[in-house]
Amino acid sequence: MESIEICSKDCRSKCCKSTPPALTTKDFDKINTKQENKLWFYYINQEENGTKVISKKEGGVNCYFLSEEGLCNIYEYRPLDCELFPIFFKIEEINENEYNIRWLVWYCPLTEAKGIDPLIEKAKKRVEKILIENPEQLFEYQQAMHASQGYKRKHFLYEERLKIRRR
């Protein structure tokens, strides 16, 4: 069963009804170019250029992009926060090509169905790719996660050191 089916059928997309996804600049630009209605996000702090998150539907608790069937309307270009879910990370730079990563997990039907190790492996590949292409995106993600309180209720798994070779 695909992840999106597990989320919509087994879980009823509960994560899409909890803490709003934190957005990096890349996430925001990717989504914003495809949306005509510009009411899909808000600033956590009221300042312009503050941390942005996805809005809830008017008068409800659901993510702005969650369909009535419990499916994501922007799944192909969803933010990094949603792409990695239910795995999260905290990152620390050791030197230019070495980073310490703390993996965190949110236990949900997806972790039960897929297992934690394959989900971490998938997240690790995505994080390594971003570290090679644009490491600042990961630090921006981490800052946005702190601002949105996205790290609450997640469990620390383990820590590892990643060495990245830049092209």
Secondary structure, 3 states (H helix, E strand, C coil): CCHHHHHHHHCCCHHHHCCCCEECHHHHHHHHCCCCCCCCEEECCCCCCCCEEECECCCCCCECCECCCCCECCHHHCCHHHHHCCEEEEEEEEECCEEEEEEEECCCHHHHHHCHHHHHHHHHHHHHHHHHHCHHHHHHHHHHHHHCCCCCCCEEEEEEEEECCCC
